């Protein structure tokens, strides 16, 4: 198993390499450049040229990429933002915390709702609870998160004045735990609704398939309580397909952060991504892309490892890894 | 005790009814299921769980899918033992290994740690037997335990069940459509047709003097080694009535060569024709005499 994980991480290196090349090229093909954001068009051409040389934007694209890569590989350095002159690594780290907090909470809450509700729906198929859960899940999937977010802000912030509409802490406030929690409530509700909505259905259908299996009849024939038959014998088997879907939730959440963090002005990776794209901050965009690619690869690896943990029939061998 | 009959005539449903494991879409309308003076139908679900796996155990037809694929054999055995005894994990594990040894599995300590996918069908059925007999039940219901197995393994499994049950003092209800197995293992035989018992008798009477035309048909359908090689295989014409067909009169009348007008409209009852021999047929006499003329039943 350890062999397999190491091998998968080694395979990830060329993938990351490819991702950065493609990103670099696409970014340079897009119109605009950080120069447009930094200097006034009234400045003389010589001054603009000097700025270009300073940022290294005068050399050909492949040379620029080479410099970027050399810096990363030799020094582990993602460079400096072309707009704020802050270290990119530092910026990403400081924005990572809020995003992980938001996404992590939503993922945990979403799963904590989806699994029990999905199991209950499956064991009471076609009951009122089942229909309610399925309608709720349908809404969770189909209502766009920006719409739900704006709706919640309108009701709870503008009308009722119960909760803050944006930010992570009150400006100028002490920024305690309670303050952060109050700011988290609305964005977490939005993200949890979509996570739970998507996954209740997966859990339900996965459970329904398992509920007809003969080994559950064996478990009942042993005299096992129905609760344990469902939650021990059926659940362990239903988890296998669910793990795959949950692994995919992490990249989905990471991408969804862009929209949600923008709506709620949450100071996370999504906000940083959007603002750096707006200002064509090349070095920050590259850094963020690298992190995003890394998250996706890591989530996939995590899924495969969890897979082997929940299903004893899967054992990753050295040969098997070569194919995947 | 063996229950025989064609596919779809209610053998398995009878077994599941005894265990009260029929599922949501069915219920037991009337009648009693009595074990040691207790009517199982009057017990609540919790009391019933005490009975299942403890006083009545069950072995299923499909050993390949009857064990949970994500738990080890040991886990599933220990779970069954601990449900009905107050042994701790170590003792339960020891009894599980003991049982696995009894069913003739090699290296039982190793098998305890194996997952079901590592075992063959015959081995899994042995595990099922070990698990079913672990709590020394009064009754073991075996629902076609050998149907999915190789012929060579079938005989071993049947012999094993017979020996172990004799040792523990467990009665077997064997559900099968293999009359060879019936002849080998059974004392009494129930013949079922379309959800009803049509004949009940001891195993010798069944093979010598079958009363019901359906039983006679079943016995005639058995292949014989000494038959002419170009003799046609006998079968009962038609098939078991489906649940959509109305069941008026005798349920077998449309496939019966002795059927009269009376059989079409009047359902027969289970009547004792001799001591310990019950038959559900209006024309027992006619059937019996013609059976004798055609050279008696099947000698086995």
Interface residues (C-beta under 8 A of the other chain):
Chain A: X213 X214 X215 X216 X217 X218 X219 X220 X221 X222 X223 X224 X225 X226 X233 X236 X237 X240 X310 X311 X312 X313
Chain B: X19 X21 X45 X49 X50 X51 X52 X53 X54 X57 X58 X60 X62 X65 X66 X67 X68 X69 X70 X71 X72 X79 X80 X83 X84 X115 X117 X128 X131
